[in-house]
Amino acid sequence: MRDFLLLKFLPISISVFLVVVFLDQNQREVPVKVFFGNPFHFNLSLIIIFSAALGATITIASFWLIKRMQEKLKKRKETEI
């Protein structure tokens, strides 16, 4: 039981604590203006989290597209031989 608490519960609780502290410390509202119009006011923490999630999504999509293109090129070379 003790090993379960150390391996599962402790890292999760530390992660949740760090996220809560991060969200609490970045409560300042920042004006965000996309292209045109009036700026929207969002919390800095939401902007940081959204930017990180968007970057991770773009990175995963890029790796997937590169892998898919390499597989297509490999199939094309195999059919030419």
N, C-alpha and C positions, 0 to 999 in steps of 0.2 A: 504494500500500500504506500509506503514511504517513497519508493522508487517512482511510482505513478505520479505522486504529487510533485516530485522534483523534475521529472521529465516532461510532464504535460501541463500541470497547473502553473508552475512558477514562470516559465517563459511567456505563457499567455497573459498572466497577470502583469508581468513587467511590460509587455507590449501595450496592453490596454492602459496602464498607468502613463506610459510615455505619450500615447496618442491623446489622452485626456489633458496632460500638461501642455502638449503642443497646441491643442485647440484652445485651451484657456489663455495661454500667453500671446496668442495671435488673434485677439478679438478686435483689433483696430479695423475700422471700416475704411476701405480704400475705394476711390472712384475708378470705375473701369469703363472706358469708352472704346467700343469696338471699332467702328468706322465713322458712322454718322450718328447724329442725334445726341440726346442728353446722356451723360454718364450714369451708369448704375453703381450703386454702393453695395459692395460685398465684403464679407469678412476676409481678412488676409489669409487666414487658415484655409478657407474654402478655395481661394484662388490657388494656393500652393498645392493642395490636394488634387484639385482639378487638373492643374498643369502636370503634376506627376503621373496621374492616371492617363492623361492624353499622351504623354511621352511614352509611357509603357505600352499603350495600345498601338501607337505608331511603330514602335520598335518590334513588337511581336508580329504585326502585319508585314513589316519589311522582311523579317526573317522568313516568314511563311511564303511570301512572294518570291524571294530569292531561291528558296528550296524548290518551289514549284517550277520556276524557270529552269533551274539546273536539271531537274528530272525530265522536263520536256526536251531539253537539248540532248540529254543522254539517250532518250528514246529515239530521237531523230537521228543521232549518229549510229545507233544500233540498227536502224532500218536501212540506212545507206550502205552498210557493210554487207 
